[in-house]
Amino acid sequence: MRTDRTHSQGPDLRHHGDAEVRDDGARLTDLAVNVRADTPPAWLRERIAGSLAGLAAYPDGRQARAAVAARHEVPVERVLLTAGAAEAFVLLARALTIRHAVVVHPQFTEPEAALRDAGHSVDRVLLREEDGFRLDPAAVPEDADLVVVGNPTNPTSVLHPAATIAELARPGRTLVVDEAFLDAVPSEREALAGRTDVPGLVVLRSLTKTWGLAGLRIGYVLAAPETIADLERAQPLWPVSTPALAAAVACMEPRALAEAAHAAHRVGTDRAHLVAGLREFAPDGLRVVEPAEGPFVLVRLPRATDVRRHLRDLGFAVRRGDTFPGLGEEWLRLAVRDRATVNSFLQALDQAVTLAQH
């Protein structure tokens, strides 16, 4: 684990998985985007559609905010609704006074991009493959007053212990934990959402991944009331649409939470099937980062760029890894899909690896 300050010309922080399935990629089977397949479910689409009759009125987020607060058992003053979790990174970068920002990589690149766009310099703490991409709190500079870490981390699928992340908290430091994928972890193990005893804690959640709402843009922030107030002042008026607010209310209901919990277990089963299949490629030099705990896995393999190109020719899109700081061209991220899709993918991967070796 090391701190990286030499990255003026580094990875493309604005590249995300959706780029793999745009334009000609729309015909491909998508293992590049970490959104649960077959979502949103019919009942959620109906709730969203039912909100359309109220589009003439300005959005009123009070019910949705109260629903999020109740779900996490915190006061409404500790909740801010956002147009997706990505908006929250922009608000943090614009609203907070920051002297020394540190982002723990490899992870989702939008937090660093937002900080840089707001004029902040950013240091990177790079987690190492040989350490299993595990977090060592001692590697984070003591004078950092903003630290960003994902849990489970995209793209490594590592789930850090909540106690380890909490060790990063300091008086005068804002600790931002991106929990966009934590509802895909059974029982939401290692969650910090709802904790009020960790100083400076800011937790980001997304409804995009589990519920398939990337096109609707809905997420939220959980933090101390004064931090929420600062972020809210940086927000435009009516930032979350009426349909997105309706979705937020629906996704906080007991029925939805039970469905999400069931989906998390199903993702775990499907991920185990994918990982077992990928292990069969060990003689070809493929290595899976384990244990994987998110709805995606990270793999390293020789000639990954060629393999990825051949996979596209064979009808599958996967996420390139070289745009994540700390990784390189030999890395690919694969979204977890159902058993039938995974079986078809593994057959295509066998062909792609063979083609790349010749």
Secondary structure by P-SEA (a helix, b strand, c coil): cccccccccccccccccccccccccccccccccccccccccaaaaaaaaaacccccccccaaaaaaaaaaaaccccccccccccaaaaaaaaaccccccbbbbcccccaaaaaaaaaabbbbbbbccccccccccccccccccccbbbbbccccccccccccccccccccccbbbbbbcccccccccccccccccccccbbbbbbbccccccccccccccccccaaaaaaaaaacccccccaaaaaaaaaaacaaaaaaaaaaaaaaaaaaaaaaaaaaaaccccccccccccccbbbbbbcaaaaaaaaaaaabbbbbbccccccccccbbbbccccaaaaaaaaaaaaaaaaaaac
